[in-house]
Amino acid sequence: MQPRWATSAMKPVLRKEAFITTLKARIALARLFISYCREADLQACKEAPFYKLTDPLARVMGRLDFAAKFYADKSREASGRLLGAFAHEMSLAHPGFRTACRKVFAGRMEDFAQDLIQAKAIYAPDASFDRDRLAILYLSTSEASMLLGKVFDDPTVVQKGIEDFHRAVEALFKIDSPNVKPAPKVNTEK
């Protein structure tokens, strides 16, 4: 809405200024959202029981157990899925947001990848998997499961997807083999 005192020559300038102001506000809001997601991720992980474990394989399995329960909780479903949807929508429109979202996702993957490489060194040094690809697969599985859980209005889709990934990781580490001691069970309840 333009003020009555605006002349016809001023109206295009005012419209442009209103557009720029709105755009700047949206950009600031988007940056706050990305920052919030990053901080919420860090806080959730630091408070999770698996994060305090010293055994890297226990951290890997504990993270998966925690994620299955965390993302299946309907009260938390939006926090994880929103960043993925935001990154998808903004990837072409605003490369700066894409880069910021990539950093959040890369942080998640790197944290998981560090535990994977440490667990591999101790429990399965001859296993032929790439930690980075497995970390990307974990992120892809959890993000896609969250999306499908919303589409099907069924939060158990997330839990099932992560549980399937959990079984795949168990197979990679040959946890059911007599030569590999299983990682200790983790209490994922807060």
Buried (B, 14 or more C-beta within 10 A) or exposed (E): EEEEEEEEEEEEEBEEEEEEEEEEEEEEEBEEBBEEBBEBBBEBBEEBBBBEBEBBBBBBBBBBBBBBBBBBEEEBBEBBBBBBBBBEEBBEEBEEBBEBBEEBBBBBBEBBBBBBBBBBEEBBEEEEBEBBEBBBBBBBBBBBBBBBBBEEEEBEBBBBBBBEBBEBBBEBBBBEEEEBEBBEEBEBEE
